[in-house]
Amino acid sequence: MGALERKIEILGDASKFDVCASMASPRTVSSENRIGNPDKIGICHAFAPDGRCISLFKVLMTNHCIYDCKYCVNNSNNAKNKVMFEPVELARAFMGLYIRNYVEGLFLSSGVWRSATDTAEKMIEALDLIRNKYHFRGYIHVKILPGTSKSHIKQIMKIADRVSLNVELPSSCRLSEVSSMKNFNTDIIRCQKFIYHYIKEGLLPAGQTTQFIVGTTGESDHEIVERLHWEYQNLDLRRGYFSAFTPIKGTPLESKKIPEIYHRKRENFLYRVDWLYRRYNYEIKNIYSIMDEKGMIPLNIDPKVSLALKDDIFPIDVNEASFDELLRVPGIGEVSSKRIINLRRVNKKIENYKDLQRLGVVLKRAKSFITVNGQRQTSLKEFYR
Ligand code: SF4
């Protein structure tokens, strides 16, 4: 294996902890040489602004890092296999993959080598080559590094289609549990405010996103949702991603034991409440209301069902409910709500459960919250999974 291939392998693999818009499935790999081995990281999938699913070369500029985040394989105390692309190497490697049709875009992140400024300059040099020497006009997503200066953020935003900065932990207090060096306010929030400032100036209409690692410290769901809400309100955040903490060999947290199933489910439920908040217009107080006394979302009941059980609008008549009311019914999503409303526009009524099924409603979940022609069916055990 040549030196460049080795860098691609190491830096592609080290990038797998950054959540992209859509990750590969976590299939178990039975053989090293099988086709479609998702363990060989380096390519991920994301949705472009026009909705197309595209493949991205997902890679780090370097896995050197001056910070000491205990959960991260790149942390300063881990001296193993440290490498860095020269800007021209990265540009050529990416263009080689693009020209061969292996990838359609780039997802570039990095550890912080020497300083955020030095690393950002290397990244900008590589991006500049890709855009201006090789004339690549496709999708580029760049992770802004903690502590990056305002002027470097601006330069990156002029080149990239999307930028994001990982918050990782919900507060200064939680961050200090895993890093003695990173400063929550100056390294993270301040940089997100710079991004917000340039978005408002029209630099990147696609907006910014962020990522939380779930379960690294003792943080509650309430703390995560509260931070997320703050970011939506104050930084015009497009959306948050959640990544369940995974103990990584070679890090101080490698022996931290967390049941995988619990973590994945927690990650999944955070995605669900985020969706309910962003797309179904639930107020933040509604989301908090379903959490237990420890500020956790119960994992034995779907959050939408929890919300519906507290909502006094139910049962609703499917032939009279508004679009927003229909959205709140478990088992009815945006598509089926639209179909129900469209039916009314042509003066048709829903006569029975079969009509609802034809419109895509998951009847088992919905029927306790609705009436159809005055009929309702309730069975509490169906709420719990
Ligand atoms: S700053 Fe990022 S790359 Fe560096 S140790 Fe922390 S999480 Fe890892």
Residues whose N, C-alpha, C, O or C-beta is under 5 A from the ligand:
A	BS01	SF4	C65 Y67 D68 C69 C72 N74 N75 S110 G111 V112
